[in-house]
Amino acid sequence: MQKLIIDGGKPLYGEIGVQTAKNAALPIIAACILTDEPIIIEKCPRLKDIDAMLDIMRHLGCTAQFDGDNLTVCCKDISLNVINSDLTGKLRSSIFIMGSILSRCRRAYISHPGGCEIGLRPIDLHISGLKSLAVDIADDCGVLCCDGSNMKSAVVNLDFASVGATENLMMAGALLDGETVIVNAAREPEIVDLADFINAMGGRVSGAGESVVRINGVKKLHGCTYRPMPDRITAGTYLAAVTATGGNVTLNNIVPEHIFGITERLKKAGARLNVKHDSVRIFAEGRPRPIHKLETNVYPAFPTDMQPQFCAMLACALGSSVIVENLFESRFGYTAELAKMGAVITVKDRVAVIRGVPKLRGAALKASDLRGGAALVIAALAAEGRSVVYGVEHIDRGYEYIEEQLAALGASIRRVGDE
Ligand code: UD1
C-alpha cells in the first residue's frame, strides 16, 4: 500500500492553483446521461472518486476518456444494467445517478450504497423525493428497482436541505414534462454549478443557490463543453495547512464567496488573508489562535468537509477550541490518530474540545476517510519530526497530486509506493 512520508515543522511558501471541484464534477458527470450527445468536461480532476463514477458510467454503456485534463463523456446508448454494490460501495454519492438515469430511461436499478466511515449515509430523502415524482421504488435484496414509467413533475418538499437529494431531483426533473419544484433545496455552490451545466445542455433550471429550485423539463438536452467550479474544500485545506505551519502562500483558481465561511474562521485563528477576485494570499506565523466555537452546517455556514482540517490546525493553537459537528454523527474518528501525535482532544457525541499544545510530534498515522486523511497531513506538516501517513487511497479520492502541490510549497513530503 502507498504511504506519505512527511518531515514536518516547515512553513509553506509559494503559489499553486486549486483543482476543479470533485463535488461539482461528480454530479455533472452523472448528468451527462441526460443527453445522447458528447460532453466535454474541462479540467476534470484526476481523482479516485471520479474514476469510480466513470466506472459506473461505463457499466451503463457510456464512453468516457481523458484527453489531457479534458474528459469527454458520451452516453449515446444506455444499458439498464444493475449498478451493483461493488460499484456503489466505492462511491457512496453514486446514488444521485438515479435521477439522471430515470429522467432519460424511466427505469433504474442500483444497489443501496450502505453506510460509511463518517456515519450512516441514509438515502430516505432521495427515495421520498423521487417517489413524489411518481417513481415506484422497490428494494429487491438491496437493489433499488426504480420504475419511472408514470413519472411526472411535482412540488417536492425536502425535510432537510440535502445536497445529493437536491442534485438527484434536479436531474430527475430535467427531461420531465412540466415544472418540478424543489422546496428547501440545498444552496451549496455545487448546486448552482449543476444547474449551470444542465442549462448549458439546453435545460431550464432556475433558483439554484436559493431554497426553491425550479426545473422546467425539456424534451431533449444537447452536448456542450463545460468547466466546473474550483474546489472550495481543497482551497480551504491548503489554507488551513498554512495557518497550521505558518508561511506565505497564494492560491489561484478560487471563488472568494465560496470560501468566505472558511476564510472568516481562518482570520479568527490569526491568519491574514488578501482575497482578490480569483486568488487568495495567506500569511500566518506562530501558533494559531484558538476558535472559541466552530459549528458545521449547510452552506453558507462552515462546511463539515473542513471540520477535520480545522481540528488538526487547532490542535497546536494557543488555547482551547470547541468544534460542533452538526451534519454527520461520527466524523471525529481521525482524532484518535491526532492523539498519537500528542494532540489533546476530547470527543463526546458531536462535540470535540481541543486543547492546543505547543507542538505535535511526528507519528505513524492511518487515514480512514478523505477529509480525516487531509487532517492528518496538515498535522504532520505542522509537527516536529517524521510522520508516515497510511491509507493514502482515501486522500486520493479527493485531492489531486497532493504531495506535488505541497512539495511545490516547500513541504518535505513524498509518496512511497507498494513495498
Ligand atoms: C455532499 C458532499 C459531501 C458533504 C455533504 C454535506 C458530494 C459528492 N458530497 O454529500 O462531501 O460532506 O454534501 O455538505 O457532493 N441525509 C439524510 N437522508 C438523505 C440524505 C442525506 O438523512 O436521504 C442526511 C445525511 O445523513 C447528513 C445530511 O443529510 O447528515 C447531509 O447530507 P447531504 O447534504 O445529502 O450530503 P451528501 O449529498 O451525501
Residues whose N, C-alpha, C, O or C-beta is under 5 A from the ligand:
A	BS01	UD1	N23 L26 S93 L120 R121 P122 I123 D124 L125 H126 A161 S162 V163 G164 A165 T304 D305 L327 F328
